[in-house]
């Protein structure tokens, strides 16, 4: 974890003490110093520090006003540093991580920093989980888009009188017919100038199963399956047709015939 720190205090000695204590923390990668509240607001908006040590009694704008000013683009984690305890309640109302009373020693500073670093780790983890969720959602959407676009939703077929656009989901069966395939759907039979192997490569294999060297069926249009012999089956289709599978295609229809669909 890399932490950017801003120190806002009008006393140079107070800033030096915090600087020396911060040397104990390898997580701190950059430190910006300012001497008044207006500069604190400006620098917070410019550098977006993760953690701010904010003195309360400062010229031009006090620390409470900095945090309560409504002009900060993002509110960083804040540790108030002050010699006055009367601001403690207001500080915690503004969600300060801690309230360091001056003078504070290294041990007290370390406890405060540990609390701040733990909080930053939680924020970092939450941000990571959000990004991971976004990535997962984007990935799943991409897969869905690929799945939906990988296979056509309709085929253009023809008979002697017309050219027809068939919704793939309406197809019951496809039979090989020389250099053509015969598309069987609810409005009849139509020819498509494709081999059965070519048309098989275009269709979703989870739905369209090749059960014979010359037959592909829509598994969602099956009404009944009856066993024959030698691992062969009769498939009764929704349009009333009955077609027999070939034994060499038994592995492609195992889930259809075993009850594990």
N, C-alpha and C positions, 0 to 999 in steps of 0.2 A: 504493500500500500504506500502511495506517495501523497504526502500532505503538504498543502500550501498554507502558510501562516501569515497573518497580518497582525502587527502589534500597533495599537493606537494608544499613545500615552504622551502627555506633554512633558513628562519628566525624563530626560535622557538616561539618568541612572536606573529608573524603573525599567526602561526598555533594555538596557544592558543586562540587567539581572535576568529578565525573561530570555534574552538571547543566549546567555551562558547556560541556563537550565535546558533550553531546547537542544543544545549540543548533545545531550544524552539520548536523543531520540533519532534514530537513523531514518525513521519514516518521514521526517521533515525534510523536504527537498528545496523549498524556497521560503524566504522570509521578507516581508515588506514592512517598513516602519513609517508611521505618520505621527504628527504631533498635535493634531486637533480633530474635532469631530467632522468638519466639512471635508477635510482631506480623507478621513476614514470612509465616508460615504462614497467619495469619488473613486478611491482605490478599490473598495469592495466591488463596485460596479465594473471597474476596469479589469481586475485580475482574478475575480471570483475565487477568493481564498476558501479553503475548506474549514479553517478554524481562525477565529479572531479573538485576540486578547484585548479587551476594550476597557479602558479607564473610564470612570464615570465623570469625574470633575475635570473637564477639558475646556479650553477656550473655543469660541465660535459656535460650538455645538457640543453638548455633553453626551456621554455614552448612551444614556437612556434614550435621548432624542434620536441618536443615530439608528438605534435598533427599532425605534417606534416611529420613524419618519415617513414610512410608506413610499420611500423613493428608492429603496434597494431592489435591484432586479431579482436577486435571489438572496435569501437569508442564510448566511453561513452558520455553523455552530459557533456560539459565543461564550467566552469565559470572561466575566466582569472582574476587573482588578481595581480595588479602591481602598481607601483608608476610612471610608464611611459605611457603617452597617445599616443605616436607615433606608438604603435603596434595595436591600436584599429581596423584599417581597415583590417589588416592582420588577426586579431583574428576573425572578423566576416566573412571574406572570408573562414575561416576554420569552419564555422558554430557554433561558440561559442554561448552559450545561453545569456551570458552577459559579461560585462567588468567592474570589480569592481576596481575603482581607490583607492589606499591606501592614506590616512587612510579612511576607510569607517565605518559608524556607524551602530548600530543595525537596525535602520529603513531602511536604504538602503539595508542591507543584507537581511532583511525580504522580501523586494520587489523582490529581485533577486531570493530568494528561492521559493517564490510563483510562479514566472514565470517558474522555473525549475520543481517544483512539478506538475504544470499544464501540462507541456510538457510530463513529465513521465506518468501522468495519461492518456494522449492521446495515448502514445506509448503502455501502458498496455492495454488500451481498444482495440486498433488496433490489438495487438497480440492476445487478447482474441477472437476478431471477426474472426481472421484468424484461430485460433484453433477450434472455433465453426464451421466455414465453413468446415474445414477438418473433424471434427467429423461428421457433417451432411452428407458430401460426403461419408465418410466411412460407415456411417449407411445406407444411401440410397443404396450404392453398395452392402452392406451385404444383404439388403432386396431384391435387384434385384437378387443376387446370390441365395438367399434362394428361391425366387419365381421361378427362372429358374430350380433349382434342386429339388424343392418340388414335381413337377409333371413330369412324364416321357415324353421324347420327342418321344419315339417309343414303340411299343408293339410287342412281338414275338407271332405270331399266326400260325395256321396250317390248312390244309385241307388234303384230302386223299393222295395227291401226293407231297406236299411240305411244307416246313416251311418258313415263310415269316416274314420279319421285316417291320412293317407298321409305317409310320410316323403318330403320333397322329393327326397332323393338317390335314391329308388327310381323317380322319374318318368322315363319314357323319352321321351314326346312329349306335346305339348298341341296340340289342334286347335280352331279356332273352330267353334262350333255355334250360330249365331244370337246370342241374348243369353247363351248359356252357353259354357263351354269344356269340351271332353272331355279328361279327364286319363287318359293311358295309363300304367299301371304294372304291376308283375309280377302283381298279382292280378286285373287286368282293366281295364275302362274305367269312369270315373265322371264325373258332371257337377258343375260348379261354376258358380254364378250370378255369372259375371264375364265381361267382354269379354276378348278376347285381349290387348288393349293394357293393360288393368288388371292382368291376371295377369303380364304381362311386366315391369311396373314393380316387382313384388314379388319377382322372382327375380334371383339373381346373374347379371349379364350375361356374366361370364367363363365360366359353365358353360351357361346356357340361352340358346341362340341362336335368334333369329327368322329362319328361312331362307325364309319365304314369308309372304304377308299373313295366311294362316290357319294357319300351323304354327310352333310353337316346339319345338326338340329339345334334349335333354340331350346336350351334346357328349361327355360321359364314357361315353355308351351307344352311341357310333358304333363299328361294327365295320369298315365299308368305305365308301369314297366313290368313285363312278364318274362321270367327266365325261359330260355330255350335249352340248348345243349352246348357243351364245349365253351363255356363262358360267353355265350351269345345271349342276347336279349331282344325282345320285341318292345319297341317304344310306341306307345299310343299317344298321339299328338292331339292338341286342342281342336284342330280342324277336322279330326276324324281319321286322318291317315295313320297307318301303322307301318313302321320300318324296322328292319332287323339290323342289329349291330354286327360288325365283323370281329372275329376272335382276336385278330391282331391289334384291335383298338381297345382292348379290355382295360388297359391301364388308364386311358383317358376318361373312362366312365365309371371308375371304381367308386367315386364319391356319390355318383347318381344312383348306384345300385346297392350300396351298402348301408344307406340310411344316414350317412355322415355329411349330407349336403350343408 
